[in-house]
Amino acid sequence: MSQQLASMTGYARNTNTVEGFSFQCEIKSVNARGLDIRVKMAPGLDALEPHVRRLIAEHFSRGSISCTVSMQRENGTGELVVNQQALGEVLDAFDALSGRIEADRPRLDGILGIKGVLEFREAALNSELEEQLHLAIFESVSCAIDDLANGRRQEGAQLAESIIQRIDEIEALTEQAEAHPSRHREVFVERLRRQIAELSEAGVDLSEERLHQEALVLAAKADIREELDRLFAHIQAARQLLLSAGPVGRKLDFLAQEFNREANTLCAKSHAVELTSIGLDLKAAIDQLREQVQNIE
């Protein structure tokens, strides 16, 4: 049984209303090497962004997380005002062009129709309503974060089952490699006997003592005992990580790389077709393991 792993992908949304305002919080997460938080707040809510960032950082340690808070004011009240800065820039431009272009002075309705000159500004909120609105937004963000965390854990549970299957498969293949008869010294001796018999037919003589010396050299070069021991050790370490608390994705990814290194060496040292086949199956299982652990927080 593994601890409750969490993936790095998920999506959640929460909506709420308060005193004539409706707002929505959307939060989504994808894979990342570390924790990357991006927050986009509705106009007028920029001051809340640092607190929203802290809420997210308190719940997650890895993933590229995007949070968007949008807001609409129902039956909004406000007033039309002239943006004096924009108006001044427009009039300055007309004055600069009047000496170069012969044209009538612009009409008032034409000037006010220029984007940015006339603005609608919402009525200011009283402090009590503003505080109530901010608290409601924080609650909505917290609910969305909780839903995202639950979704990531649910996907993590599914990934955990696949990871355990891959580790079991890696262990079974490692045991097959360990038990393969091609690893016995007698196999090397017999292999050399056949080669020497071929040399003897060609008139080359080699003593029994030299035969055993060459067999020992060949066996040492092809010995995969260390690789097998390290594979078994990595298997045990992976299972311990699955039982430990906290984010383990990076450690599992590192172990998957170590698995792959030992499998490559095993294939390179193999001198039997069957053992090479086991090594290739081992590499395939490790590749599947790496794909799965890269999505773990």
Contacts in CASP RR format, 6 or more apart in sequence:
PFRMAT RR
TARGET T0000
AUTHOR 0000-0000-0000
METHOD contacts of the structure
MODEL  1
MSQQLASMTGYARNTNTVEGFSFQCEIKSVNARGLDIRVKMAPGLDALEP
HVRRLIAEHFSRGSISCTVSMQRENGTGELVVNQQALGEVLDAFDALSGR
IEADRPRLDGILGIKGVLEFREAALNSELEEQLHLAIFESVSCAIDDLAN
GRRQEGAQLAESIIQRIDEIEALTEQAEAHPSRHREVFVERLRRQIAELS
EAGVDLSEERLHQEALVLAAKADIREELDRLFAHIQAARQLLLSAGPVGR
KLDFLAQEFNREANTLCAKSHAVELTSIGLDLKAAIDQLREQVQNIE
1 243 0 8 1.000
2 160 0 8 1.000
2 163 0 8 1.000
2 164 0 8 1.000
2 242 0 8 1.000
2 243 0 8 1.000
3 242 0 8 1.000
3 243 0 8 1.000
3 244 0 8 1.000
3 245 0 8 1.000
3 246 0 8 1.000
4 153 0 8 1.000
4 156 0 8 1.000
4 157 0 8 1.000
4 160 0 8 1.000
5 153 0 8 1.000
5 156 0 8 1.000
5 157 0 8 1.000
5 159 0 8 1.000
5 160 0 8 1.000
5 163 0 8 1.000
5 242 0 8 1.000
5 248 0 8 1.000
5 296 0 8 1.000
5 297 0 8 1.000
6 149 0 8 1.000
6 152 0 8 1.000
6 153 0 8 1.000
6 155 0 8 1.000
6 156 0 8 1.000
6 247 0 8 1.000
6 296 0 8 1.000
6 297 0 8 1.000
7 152 0 8 1.000
7 155 0 8 1.000
7 156 0 8 1.000
7 159 0 8 1.000
7 295 0 8 1.000
7 296 0 8 1.000
7 297 0 8 1.000
8 29 0 8 1.000
8 30 0 8 1.000
8 31 0 8 1.000
8 32 0 8 1.000
8 62 0 8 1.000
8 63 0 8 1.000
8 64 0 8 1.000
8 152 0 8 1.000
8 295 0 8 1.000
8 296 0 8 1.000
8 297 0 8 1.000
9 29 0 8 1.000
9 30 0 8 1.000
9 31 0 8 1.000
9 152 0 8 1.000
9 155 0 8 1.000
9 295 0 8 1.000
10 28 0 8 1.000
10 29 0 8 1.000
10 30 0 8 1.000
10 148 0 8 1.000
10 151 0 8 1.000
10 152 0 8 1.000
10 155 0 8 1.000
11 26 0 8 1.000
11 27 0 8 1.000
11 28 0 8 1.000
11 29 0 8 1.000
11 148 0 8 1.000
12 26 0 8 1.000
12 27 0 8 1.000
12 28 0 8 1.000
12 144 0 8 1.000
12 145 0 8 1.000
12 147 0 8 1.000
12 148 0 8 1.000
12 151 0 8 1.000
13 24 0 8 1.000
13 25 0 8 1.000
13 26 0 8 1.000
13 27 0 8 1.000
13 144 0 8 1.000
13 147 0 8 1.000
14 24 0 8 1.000
14 25 0 8 1.000
14 140 0 8 1.000
14 141 0 8 1.000
14 143 0 8 1.000
14 144 0 8 1.000
14 147 0 8 1.000
15 22 0 8 1.000
15 23 0 8 1.000
15 24 0 8 1.000
15 25 0 8 1.000
15 140 0 8 1.000
16 22 0 8 1.000
16 23 0 8 1.000
16 136 0 8 1.000
16 137 0 8 1.000
16 139 0 8 1.000
16 140 0 8 1.000
17 23 0 8 1.000
17 74 0 8 1.000
18 132 0 8 1.000
18 133 0 8 1.000
18 136 0 8 1.000
19 129 0 8 1.000
19 132 0 8 1.000
19 133 0 8 1.000
20 73 0 8 1.000
20 74 0 8 1.000
20 75 0 8 1.000
20 76 0 8 1.000
21 71 0 8 1.000
21 72 0 8 1.000
21 73 0 8 1.000
21 74 0 8 1.000
21 133 0 8 1.000
22 71 0 8 1.000
22 72 0 8 1.000
22 74 0 8 1.000
23 42 0 8 1.000
23 69 0 8 1.000
23 70 0 8 1.000
23 71 0 8 1.000
23 72 0 8 1.000
23 136 0 8 1.000
23 137 0 8 1.000
23 140 0 8 1.000
24 69 0 8 1.000
24 70 0 8 1.000
24 71 0 8 1.000
24 140 0 8 1.000
25 67 0 8 1.000
25 68 0 8 1.000
25 69 0 8 1.000
25 137 0 8 1.000
25 140 0 8 1.000
25 141 0 8 1.000
25 143 0 8 1.000
25 144 0 8 1.000
26 67 0 8 1.000
26 68 0 8 1.000
26 70 0 8 1.000
26 144 0 8 1.000
27 56 0 8 1.000
27 65 0 8 1.000
27 66 0 8 1.000
27 67 0 8 1.000
27 68 0 8 1.000
27 141 0 8 1.000
27 144 0 8 1.000
27 145 0 8 1.000
27 148 0 8 1.000
28 65 0 8 1.000
28 66 0 8 1.000
28 148 0 8 1.000
29 60 0 8 1.000
29 63 0 8 1.000
29 64 0 8 1.000
29 65 0 8 1.000
29 66 0 8 1.000
29 148 0 8 1.000
29 152 0 8 1.000
30 63 0 8 1.000
30 64 0 8 1.000
31 63 0 8 1.000
31 64 0 8 1.000
31 294 0 8 1.000
31 295 0 8 1.000
32 62 0 8 1.000
32 63 0 8 1.000
32 64 0 8 1.000
33 62 0 8 1.000
34 61 0 8 1.000
34 62 0 8 1.000
34 63 0 8 1.000
35 57 0 8 1.000
35 60 0 8 1.000
35 61 0 8 1.000
35 62 0 8 1.000
35 63 0 8 1.000
35 65 0 8 1.000
36 63 0 8 1.000
36 64 0 8 1.000
36 65 0 8 1.000
37 53 0 8 1.000
37 56 0 8 1.000
37 57 0 8 1.000
37 65 0 8 1.000
37 67 0 8 1.000
38 64 0 8 1.000
38 65 0 8 1.000
38 66 0 8 1.000
38 67 0 8 1.000
39 49 0 8 1.000
39 52 0 8 1.000
39 53 0 8 1.000
39 56 0 8 1.000
39 66 0 8 1.000
39 67 0 8 1.000
39 68 0 8 1.000
39 69 0 8 1.000
40 66 0 8 1.000
40 67 0 8 1.000
40 68 0 8 1.000
40 69 0 8 1.000
41 48 0 8 1.000
41 49 0 8 1.000
41 52 0 8 1.000
41 69 0 8 1.000
42 69 0 8 1.000
42 70 0 8 1.000
42 71 0 8 1.000
45 69 0 8 1.000
45 71 0 8 1.000
45 137 0 8 1.000
48 69 0 8 1.000
48 134 0 8 1.000
48 137 0 8 1.000
48 138 0 8 1.000
51 138 0 8 1.000
52 67 0 8 1.000
52 69 0 8 1.000
52 138 0 8 1.000
52 141 0 8 1.000
55 138 0 8 1.000
55 141 0 8 1.000
55 142 0 8 1.000
55 145 0 8 1.000
56 65 0 8 1.000
56 67 0 8 1.000
56 145 0 8 1.000
59 145 0 8 1.000
59 146 0 8 1.000
59 149 0 8 1.000
60 149 0 8 1.000
60 297 0 8 1.000
61 247 0 8 1.000
61 297 0 8 1.000
62 247 0 8 1.000
62 249 0 8 1.000
62 250 0 8 1.000
62 297 0 8 1.000
63 297 0 8 1.000
65 148 0 8 1.000
67 141 0 8 1.000
67 144 0 8 1.000
69 137 0 8 1.000
69 140 0 8 1.000
69 141 0 8 1.000
71 137 0 8 1.000
73 122 0 8 1.000
76 122 0 8 1.000
76 123 0 8 1.000
77 122 0 8 1.000
77 123 0 8 1.000
78 120 0 8 1.000
78 121 0 8 1.000
78 122 0 8 1.000
78 123 0 8 1.000
79 120 0 8 1.000
79 121 0 8 1.000
79 123 0 8 1.000
80 118 0 8 1.000
80 119 0 8 1.000
80 120 0 8 1.000
80 121 0 8 1.000
81 118 0 8 1.000
81 119 0 8 1.000
81 120 0 8 1.000
81 121 0 8 1.000
82 112 0 8 1.000
82 117 0 8 1.000
82 118 0 8 1.000
82 119 0 8 1.000
83 116 0 8 1.000
83 117 0 8 1.000
83 118 0 8 1.000
83 119 0 8 1.000
86 114 0 8 1.000
86 116 0 8 1.000
86 117 0 8 1.000
87 111 0 8 1.000
87 117 0 8 1.000
90 111 0 8 1.000
90 114 0 8 1.000
90 117 0 8 1.000
91 111 0 8 1.000
94 105 0 8 1.000
94 106 0 8 1.000
97 103 0 8 1.000
111 117 0 8 1.000
112 118 0 8 1.000
125 133 0 8 1.000
152 297 0 8 1.000
155 295 0 8 1.000
156 296 0 8 1.000
159 292 0 8 1.000
159 295 0 8 1.000
159 296 0 8 1.000
160 242 0 8 1.000
162 292 0 8 1.000
163 238 0 8 1.000
163 242 0 8 1.000
163 252 0 8 1.000
163 289 0 8 1.000
163 292 0 8 1.000
163 293 0 8 1.000
163 296 0 8 1.000
164 242 0 8 1.000
166 285 0 8 1.000
166 286 0 8 1.000
166 288 0 8 1.000
166 289 0 8 1.000
166 292 0 8 1.000
167 235 0 8 1.000
167 238 0 8 1.000
167 239 0 8 1.000
167 289 0 8 1.000
169 285 0 8 1.000
170 231 0 8 1.000
170 235 0 8 1.000
170 259 0 8 1.000
170 282 0 8 1.000
170 285 0 8 1.000
170 286 0 8 1.000
170 289 0 8 1.000
171 232 0 8 1.000
171 235 0 8 1.000
173 278 0 8 1.000
173 279 0 8 1.000
173 281 0 8 1.000
173 282 0 8 1.000
173 285 0 8 1.000
174 228 0 8 1.000
174 231 0 8 1.000
174 232 0 8 1.000
174 235 0 8 1.000
174 282 0 8 1.000
176 278 0 8 1.000
177 224 0 8 1.000
177 228 0 8 1.000
177 266 0 8 1.000
177 275 0 8 1.000
177 278 0 8 1.000
177 279 0 8 1.000
177 282 0 8 1.000
178 228 0 8 1.000
180 272 0 8 1.000
180 274 0 8 1.000
180 275 0 8 1.000
180 278 0 8 1.000
181 187 0 8 1.000
182 270 0 8 1.000
182 271 0 8 1.000
182 272 0 8 1.000
182 274 0 8 1.000
182 275 0 8 1.000
183 222 0 8 1.000
183 223 0 8 1.000
183 224 0 8 1.000
183 275 0 8 1.000
185 215 0 8 1.000
185 216 0 8 1.000
185 219 0 8 1.000
188 215 0 8 1.000
188 216 0 8 1.000
188 218 0 8 1.000
188 219 0 8 1.000
188 222 0 8 1.000
189 211 0 8 1.000
189 212 0 8 1.000
189 215 0 8 1.000
191 218 0 8 1.000
191 271 0 8 1.000
192 211 0 8 1.000
192 214 0 8 1.000
192 215 0 8 1.000
192 218 0 8 1.000
193 211 0 8 1.000
196 204 0 8 1.000
196 206 0 8 1.000
196 211 0 8 1.000
199 206 0 8 1.000
200 206 0 8 1.000
206 214 0 8 1.000
221 269 0 8 1.000
222 269 0 8 1.000
222 270 0 8 1.000
222 271 0 8 1.000
223 269 0 8 1.000
224 265 0 8 1.000
224 266 0 8 1.000
224 269 0 8 1.000
224 270 0 8 1.000
227 262 0 8 1.000
227 265 0 8 1.000
227 266 0 8 1.000
227 269 0 8 1.000
228 266 0 8 1.000
230 258 0 8 1.000
230 262 0 8 1.000
231 259 0 8 1.000
231 262 0 8 1.000
231 263 0 8 1.000
231 266 0 8 1.000
234 255 0 8 1.000
234 258 0 8 1.000
234 259 0 8 1.000
234 262 0 8 1.000
237 255 0 8 1.000
238 252 0 8 1.000
238 255 0 8 1.000
241 248 0 8 1.000
241 251 0 8 1.000
241 252 0 8 1.000
241 255 0 8 1.000
242 248 0 8 1.000
247 296 0 8 1.000
247 297 0 8 1.000
248 296 0 8 1.000
249 293 0 8 1.000
249 296 0 8 1.000
249 297 0 8 1.000
252 293 0 8 1.000
252 296 0 8 1.000
253 290 0 8 1.000
253 293 0 8 1.000
253 294 0 8 1.000
253 296 0 8 1.000
255 293 0 8 1.000
256 286 0 8 1.000
256 289 0 8 1.000
256 290 0 8 1.000
256 293 0 8 1.000
257 290 0 8 1.000
259 286 0 8 1.000
259 289 0 8 1.000
260 283 0 8 1.000
260 286 0 8 1.000
260 287 0 8 1.000
260 290 0 8 1.000
263 279 0 8 1.000
263 282 0 8 1.000
263 283 0 8 1.000
263 286 0 8 1.000
264 283 0 8 1.000
266 275 0 8 1.000
266 279 0 8 1.000
266 282 0 8 1.000
267 276 0 8 1.000
267 279 0 8 1.000
267 280 0 8 1.000
267 283 0 8 1.000
270 276 0 8 1.000
270 279 0 8 1.000
END
